[in-house]
Amino acid sequence: MYPDHTPQRAVEVHQPTPIPPPVVHPAPVVPVQPGTVPTVASVVLPDGRVVTGYAIDHPQPQPLAAKPPVSRAAVNVALGGAGFLAVCGGLLLLTSFIAALTAFVTQLVILAAVIFGGWIAVQVFSTSGNQSGGTTVNIRKAVIKRSHFHG
């Protein structure tokens, strides 16, 4: 049991201490006639002792009412309806997403058109203003020309 290199220990055997039986005061015996005589059952334990006693019938709960069976067709219709509702909800969400995306792209195109149109308008009106007889003097260019020619 132990390997060769470990010292062996002495084994102590403990015997259980018997418990004295409790003092029982006998109850008054009232004769009662049983409706039926219960059967006596004997059980042999693994150590050879025999235990004998009356079999006790446990109260049985009331049986549950049997549920009516659900037909396959009803299950298929219910699952088909749930699937149909899921598909309709998904299509509704997809349609809403496409409509929102279309509105967003439309607003971006309009914004780009307004910005680009404004830039073109500024370019057109700023060059046509010089050609209509108005005088625009660029002071820096004039100073540079002046210092260049009179330098």
VENMO-V151232 format. One record per residue. N is the residue number from 1. RES is the residue in three letters. PHI is phi in degrees with one decimal (NA if undefined). D_CENTER is the distance of its C-alpha to the mean C-alpha in Angstrom with 1 decimal. Layout:
BEGIN
n={N | N}
res={RES | RES}
phi={PHI | PHI}
d_center={D_CENTER | D_CENTER}
END
This chain:
BEGIN
n={1 | 2 | 3 | 4 | 5 | 6 | 7 | 8 | 9 | 10 | 11 | 12 | 13 | 14 | 15 | 16 | 17 | 18 | 19 | 20 | 21 | 22 | 23 | 24 | 25 | 26 | 27 | 28 | 29 | 30 | 31 | 32 | 33 | 34 | 35 | 36 | 37 | 38 | 39 | 40 | 41 | 42 | 43 | 44 | 45 | 46 | 47 | 48 | 49 | 50 | 51 | 52 | 53 | 54 | 55 | 56 | 57 | 58 | 59 | 60 | 61 | 62 | 63 | 64 | 65 | 66 | 67 | 68 | 69 | 70 | 71 | 72 | 73 | 74 | 75 | 76 | 77 | 78 | 79 | 80 | 81 | 82 | 83 | 84 | 85 | 86 | 87 | 88 | 89 | 90 | 91 | 92 | 93 | 94 | 95 | 96 | 97 | 98 | 99 | 100 | 101 | 102 | 103 | 104 | 105 | 106 | 107 | 108 | 109 | 110 | 111 | 112 | 113 | 114 | 115 | 116 | 117 | 118 | 119 | 120 | 121 | 122 | 123 | 124 | 125 | 126 | 127 | 128 | 129 | 130 | 131 | 132 | 133 | 134 | 135 | 136 | 137 | 138 | 139 | 140 | 141 | 142 | 143 | 144 | 145 | 146 | 147 | 148 | 149 | 150 | 151}
res={MET | TYR | PRO | ASP | HIS | THR | PRO | GLN | ARG | ALA | VAL | GLU | VAL | HIS | GLN | PRO | THR | PRO | ILE | PRO | PRO | PRO | VAL | VAL | HIS | PRO | ALA | PRO | VAL | VAL | PRO | VAL | GLN | PRO | GLY | THR | VAL | PRO | THR | VAL | ALA | SER | VAL | VAL | LEU | PRO | ASP | GLY | ARG | VAL | VAL | THR | GLY | TYR | ALA | ILE | ASP | HIS | PRO | GLN | PRO | GLN | PRO | LEU | ALA | ALA | LYS | PRO | PRO | VAL | SER | ARG | ALA | ALA | VAL | ASN | VAL | ALA | LEU | GLY | GLY | ALA | GLY | PHE | LEU | ALA | VAL | CYS | GLY | GLY | LEU | LEU | LEU | LEU | THR | SER | PHE | ILE | ALA | ALA | LEU | THR | ALA | PHE | VAL | THR | GLN | LEU | VAL | ILE | LEU | ALA | ALA | VAL | ILE | PHE | GLY | GLY | TRP | ILE | ALA | VAL | GLN | VAL | PHE | SER | THR | SER | GLY | ASN | GLN | SER | GLY | GLY | THR | THR | VAL | ASN | ILE | ARG | LYS | ALA | VAL | ILE | LYS | ARG | SER | HIS | PHE | HIS | GLY}
phi={NA | -98.1 | -64.0 | -65.5 | -86.6 | -102.4 | -72.6 | -85.9 | -110.5 | -76.6 | -98.8 | -101.9 | -107.2 | -105.8 | -96.4 | -66.7 | -87.6 | -68.8 | -95.8 | -66.7 | -67.9 | -69.9 | -79.3 | -113.5 | -90.5 | -66.4 | -82.7 | -63.5 | -88.2 | -114.2 | -70.4 | -130.1 | -89.7 | -70.8 | -67.3 | -135.1 | -85.2 | -70.3 | -80.9 | -96.1 | -116.6 | -122.1 | -125.4 | -96.8 | -79.6 | -60.7 | -86.8 | 100.2 | -72.4 | -114.2 | -111.5 | -120.5 | -169.7 | -84.3 | -77.8 | -101.8 | -84.6 | -78.5 | -66.0 | -90.7 | -68.8 | -63.5 | -66.8 | -73.0 | -67.4 | -69.7 | -76.7 | -69.0 | -67.2 | -93.9 | -73.4 | -62.0 | -63.7 | -66.0 | -65.0 | -65.3 | -66.0 | -65.4 | -66.3 | -64.5 | -64.6 | -65.2 | -65.1 | -62.6 | -64.0 | -66.1 | -65.9 | -62.7 | -64.5 | -63.8 | -66.2 | -63.8 | -64.7 | -64.1 | -62.7 | -63.5 | -65.2 | -65.4 | -64.1 | -66.2 | -65.1 | -63.3 | -63.8 | -65.1 | -65.1 | -61.0 | -66.7 | -65.9 | -64.5 | -63.7 | -61.7 | -64.0 | -65.0 | -65.7 | -66.1 | -66.6 | -64.6 | -64.9 | -65.2 | -65.0 | -63.0 | -64.5 | -64.9 | -66.9 | -72.0 | -75.1 | -79.9 | -73.0 | -68.2 | -72.4 | -84.2 | -87.9 | 105.7 | -75.0 | -107.7 | -119.4 | -114.3 | -96.8 | -65.1 | -62.9 | -64.2 | -64.4 | -66.9 | -63.5 | -64.4 | -66.3 | -70.2 | -71.6 | -79.2 | -109.1 | -78.6}
d_center={54.1 | 54.5 | 55.1 | 58.7 | 58.2 | 56.7 | 59.0 | 58.7 | 58.2 | 59.9 | 57.7 | 58.1 | 57.6 | 56.7 | 57.7 | 55.7 | 57.6 | 58.1 | 56.9 | 59.7 | 59.0 | 58.5 | 61.4 | 60.8 | 62.9 | 63.5 | 62.1 | 64.6 | 64.5 | 64.2 | 65.0 | 62.4 | 62.9 | 59.6 | 58.8 | 58.3 | 59.0 | 55.8 | 55.8 | 56.3 | 54.0 | 54.8 | 52.4 | 53.7 | 51.7 | 51.5 | 54.3 | 56.7 | 56.6 | 56.5 | 54.5 | 55.8 | 54.4 | 53.5 | 50.4 | 48.2 | 46.6 | 43.2 | 42.4 | 40.2 | 37.5 | 38.2 | 36.7 | 33.8 | 34.8 | 33.8 | 31.3 | 32.8 | 31.4 | 29.3 | 31.0 | 29.6 | 30.7 | 28.7 | 25.5 | 26.3 | 27.1 | 23.9 | 21.8 | 24.2 | 23.9 | 20.1 | 20.6 | 23.4 | 21.5 | 18.7 | 21.6 | 23.5 | 20.7 | 20.3 | 24.1 | 24.3 | 21.9 | 24.0 | 27.2 | 26.2 | 25.4 | 28.7 | 30.6 | 29.3 | 30.1 | 33.5 | 34.3 | 33.3 | 35.5 | 38.3 | 38.3 | 38.5 | 41.5 | 43.2 | 42.8 | 44.2 | 47.1 | 47.9 | 48.0 | 50.0 | 52.3 | 52.9 | 53.8 | 56.2 | 57.8 | 58.4 | 60.0 | 62.2 | 63.4 | 64.1 | 66.3 | 68.1 | 69.0 | 71.1 | 72.9 | 73.8 | 76.5 | 74.6 | 75.3 | 72.6 | 73.8 | 71.7 | 73.3 | 72.0 | 73.5 | 76.7 | 77.0 | 76.4 | 79.0 | 81.4 | 81.1 | 81.2 | 84.4 | 86.1 | 84.8}
END
